Amino acid sequence: MRTLSEIFPNASQSTLEANPQLSTSRIKKTQPGATSARRRGNMNKTEAEFAMFLEDMKRNGEILRYEYEGITLRWADMRYTPDFLIFIPIGLKLIEVKGGHIWDRDIVRFKGARAYWPEFAFEMHQKTKDGWKRKF
């Protein structure tokens, strides 16, 4: 397991001090064949990097706070846990973070949750070799 400071060695000390919950988080690699339930509560490298953006937004007052996997939505026989629950001044925003490849089942679940729960603002962001892009 590696810490964020090991993954982001160029992060300034002030950034690490301003984000104690991130610098002490341990990042676990998902074991081949592991189910997502086994890794709940542990950010992967992409999610941890996105959390640093959220910390900056929080410091700038753009968001009130955020929670990693802070809510699970259920409907019919489906279940969806977005990566981040964002508290903004006008409500809630649910954000899904993906790496280079997005599985079809992830898009189906994301769009299903968005259709069933129109009260929430949903966003999906993908990190590619060209940087971050908002997909939905």
C-alpha positions as YAML, in Angstrom:
chain: A
units: angstrom
residues:
- id: 1
  name: MET
  ca: [0.00, 0.00, 0.00]
- id: 2
  name: ARG
  ca: [1.19, 3.51, -0.82]
- id: 3
  name: THR
  ca: [0.28, 6.91, 0.61]
- id: 4
  name: LEU
  ca: [-0.67, 9.89, -1.51]
- id: 5
  name: SER
  ca: [2.69, 11.50, -0.78]
- id: 6
  name: GLU
  ca: [4.32, 8.44, -2.34]
- id: 7
  name: ILE
  ca: [2.03, 8.63, -5.37]
- id: 8
  name: PHE
  ca: [2.40, 12.42, -5.72]
- id: 9
  name: PRO
  ca: [6.01, 13.01, -4.62]
- id: 10
  name: ASN
  ca: [6.04, 16.56, -6.03]
- id: 11
  name: ALA
  ca: [3.14, 17.74, -3.84]
- id: 12
  name: SER
  ca: [4.27, 20.60, -1.64]
- id: 13
  name: GLN
  ca: [4.50, 20.16, 2.09]
- id: 14
  name: SER
  ca: [1.87, 22.86, 2.56]
- id: 15
  name: THR
  ca: [-0.53, 20.87, 0.34]
- id: 16
  name: LEU
  ca: [0.08, 17.73, 2.38]
- id: 17
  name: GLU
  ca: [-0.36, 19.66, 5.65]
- id: 18
  name: ALA
  ca: [-3.59, 21.27, 4.38]
- id: 19
  name: ASN
  ca: [-4.95, 17.83, 3.45]
- id: 20
  name: PRO
  ca: [-4.11, 15.55, 6.39]
- id: 21
  name: GLN
  ca: [-6.89, 13.10, 5.55]
- id: 22
  name: LEU
  ca: [-5.38, 12.63, 2.09]
- id: 23
  name: SER
  ca: [-1.74, 12.34, 3.08]
- id: 24
  name: THR
  ca: [-2.50, 9.56, 5.57]
- id: 25
  name: SER
  ca: [-4.89, 7.67, 3.30]
- id: 26
  name: ARG
  ca: [-3.53, 4.38, 2.16]
- id: 27
  name: ILE
  ca: [-4.10, 3.47, -1.46]
- id: 28
  name: LYS
  ca: [-4.69, -0.22, -2.11]
- id: 29
  name: LYS
  ca: [-4.31, -1.79, -5.49]
- id: 30
  name: THR
  ca: [-7.33, -3.83, -6.42]
- id: 31
  name: GLN
  ca: [-6.48, -7.51, -6.51]
- id: 32
  name: PRO
  ca: [-7.29, -9.28, -9.78]
- id: 33
  name: GLY
  ca: [-10.78, -10.73, -9.50]
- id: 34
  name: ALA
  ca: [-11.64, -8.64, -6.43]
- id: 35
  name: THR
  ca: [-15.17, -7.33, -6.19]
- id: 36
  name: SER
  ca: [-15.76, -3.64, -5.72]
- id: 37
  name: ALA
  ca: [-17.24, -4.34, -2.26]
- id: 38
  name: ARG
  ca: [-13.80, -5.47, -1.07]
- id: 39
  name: ARG
  ca: [-12.21, -2.13, -1.86]
- id: 40
  name: ARG
  ca: [-14.94, 0.19, -0.56]
- id: 41
  name: GLY
  ca: [-13.56, 3.07, 1.42]
- id: 42
  name: ASN
  ca: [-10.16, 3.03, -0.30]
- id: 43
  name: MET
  ca: [-9.48, 5.55, -3.04]
- id: 44
  name: ASN
  ca: [-7.58, 4.46, -6.09]
- id: 45
  name: LYS
  ca: [-4.92, 6.73, -7.59]
- id: 46
  name: THR
  ca: [-7.33, 8.51, -9.96]
- id: 47
  name: GLU
  ca: [-9.90, 9.16, -7.22]
- id: 48
  name: ALA
  ca: [-7.18, 10.44, -4.88]
- id: 49
  name: GLU
  ca: [-5.98, 12.88, -7.52]
- id: 50
  name: PHE
  ca: [-9.55, 14.11, -8.07]
- id: 51
  name: ALA
  ca: [-9.93, 14.53, -4.30]
- id: 52
  name: MET
  ca: [-7.04, 17.00, -4.40]
- id: 53
  name: PHE
  ca: [-9.04, 19.10, -6.90]
- id: 54
  name: LEU
  ca: [-12.02, 18.94, -4.56]
- id: 55
  name: GLU
  ca: [-9.87, 20.05, -1.62]
- id: 56
  name: ASP
  ca: [-8.79, 23.07, -3.63]
- id: 57
  name: MET
  ca: [-12.42, 23.85, -4.51]
- id: 58
  name: LYS
  ca: [-13.34, 23.55, -0.82]
- id: 59
  name: ARG
  ca: [-10.56, 25.96, 0.21]
- id: 60
  name: ASN
  ca: [-11.75, 28.44, -2.46]
- id: 61
  name: GLY
  ca: [-15.34, 28.23, -1.20]
- id: 62
  name: GLU
  ca: [-16.70, 26.69, -4.42]
- id: 63
  name: ILE
  ca: [-18.03, 23.68, -2.50]
- id: 64
  name: LEU
  ca: [-18.97, 23.30, 1.15]
- id: 65
  name: ARG
  ca: [-17.54, 19.81, 1.64]
- id: 66
  name: TYR
  ca: [-17.30, 16.39, 0.03]
- id: 67
  name: GLU
  ca: [-17.46, 12.77, 1.11]
- id: 68
  name: TYR
  ca: [-15.82, 9.81, -0.61]
- id: 69
  name: GLU
  ca: [-18.49, 7.18, -1.36]
- id: 70
  name: GLY
  ca: [-20.80, 9.15, 0.94]
- id: 71
  name: ILE
  ca: [-24.11, 7.83, -0.40]
- id: 72
  name: THR
  ca: [-25.55, 4.73, -2.07]
- id: 73
  name: LEU
  ca: [-28.63, 5.08, -4.26]
- id: 74
  name: ARG
  ca: [-30.97, 2.11, -4.62]
- id: 75
  name: TRP
  ca: [-33.81, 1.57, -7.07]
- id: 76
  name: ALA
  ca: [-35.48, -1.58, -8.36]
- id: 77
  name: ASP
  ca: [-32.72, -4.20, -8.07]
- id: 78
  name: MET
  ca: [-29.93, -1.73, -8.86]
- id: 79
  name: ARG
  ca: [-27.45, -0.05, -6.56]
- id: 80
  name: TYR
  ca: [-25.10, 2.83, -7.35]
- id: 81
  name: THR
  ca: [-22.43, 4.41, -5.15]
- id: 82
  name: PRO
  ca: [-20.85, 7.49, -6.75]
- id: 83
  name: ASP
  ca: [-17.22, 8.17, -5.96]
- id: 84
  name: PHE
  ca: [-17.89, 11.57, -4.40]
- id: 85
  name: LEU
  ca: [-20.86, 13.24, -2.75]
- id: 86
  name: ILE
  ca: [-20.36, 17.00, -3.08]
- id: 87
  name: PHE
  ca: [-22.20, 19.51, -0.91]
- id: 88
  name: ILE
  ca: [-22.68, 22.76, -2.83]
- id: 89
  name: PRO
  ca: [-24.57, 25.83, -1.63]
- id: 90
  name: ILE
  ca: [-27.65, 24.97, -3.73]
- id: 91
  name: GLY
  ca: [-27.83, 21.20, -3.11]
- id: 92
  name: LEU
  ca: [-25.92, 18.00, -3.76]
- id: 93
  name: LYS
  ca: [-23.78, 16.85, -6.64]
- id: 94
  name: LEU
  ca: [-22.77, 13.23, -7.25]
- id: 95
  name: ILE
  ca: [-19.50, 12.72, -9.11]
- id: 96
  name: GLU
  ca: [-18.17, 9.55, -10.72]
- id: 97
  name: VAL
  ca: [-14.43, 9.42, -11.54]
- id: 98
  name: LYS
  ca: [-13.03, 7.09, -14.19]
- id: 99
  name: GLY
  ca: [-9.62, 6.32, -15.61]
- id: 100
  name: GLY
  ca: [-8.67, 5.63, -19.22]
- id: 101
  name: HIS
  ca: [-11.33, 2.96, -19.83]
- id: 102
  name: ILE
  ca: [-15.03, 3.12, -18.98]
- id: 103
  name: TRP
  ca: [-17.02, -0.10, -18.99]
- id: 104
  name: ASP
  ca: [-20.48, -0.11, -20.59]
- id: 105
  name: ARG
  ca: [-22.03, -1.38, -17.34]
- id: 106
  name: ASP
  ca: [-20.65, 1.70, -15.54]
- id: 107
  name: ILE
  ca: [-22.34, 4.03, -18.02]
- id: 108
  name: VAL
  ca: [-25.63, 2.10, -17.81]
- id: 109
  name: ARG
  ca: [-25.62, 2.27, -14.01]
- id: 110
  name: PHE
  ca: [-24.65, 5.97, -14.04]
- id: 111
  name: LYS
  ca: [-27.37, 6.90, -16.54]
- id: 112
  name: GLY
  ca: [-29.92, 4.74, -14.72]
- id: 113
  name: ALA
  ca: [-29.22, 6.50, -11.43]
- id: 114
  name: ARG
  ca: [-29.36, 9.89, -13.15]
- id: 115
  name: ALA
  ca: [-32.75, 9.06, -14.69]
- id: 116
  name: TYR
  ca: [-34.25, 7.62, -11.48]
- id: 117
  name: TRP
  ca: [-32.89, 10.35, -9.19]
- id: 118
  name: PRO
  ca: [-33.39, 13.65, -11.10]
- id: 119
  name: GLU
  ca: [-33.19, 15.57, -7.81]
- id: 120
  name: PHE
  ca: [-29.39, 15.19, -7.84]
- id: 121
  name: ALA
  ca: [-26.86, 16.74, -10.19]
- id: 122
  name: PHE
  ca: [-24.68, 13.97, -11.66]
- id: 123
  name: GLU
  ca: [-21.28, 14.33, -13.33]
- id: 124
  name: MET
  ca: [-18.81, 11.82, -14.72]
- id: 125
  name: HIS
  ca: [-15.17, 12.84, -15.14]
- id: 126
  name: GLN
  ca: [-12.52, 10.79, -16.93]
- id: 127
  name: LYS
  ca: [-8.76, 11.09, -16.65]
- id: 128
  name: THR
  ca: [-6.97, 10.33, -19.91]
- id: 129
  name: LYS
  ca: [-3.41, 10.89, -21.07]
- id: 130
  name: ASP
  ca: [-4.56, 14.35, -22.24]
- id: 131
  name: GLY
  ca: [-5.88, 15.31, -18.79]
- id: 132
  name: TRP
  ca: [-9.30, 15.49, -17.14]
- id: 133
  name: LYS
  ca: [-12.49, 15.60, -19.23]
- id: 134
  name: ARG
  ca: [-16.10, 15.80, -18.19]
- id: 135
  name: LYS
  ca: [-18.00, 12.97, -19.91]
- id: 136
  name: PHE
  ca: [-21.57, 13.60, -18.69]
...
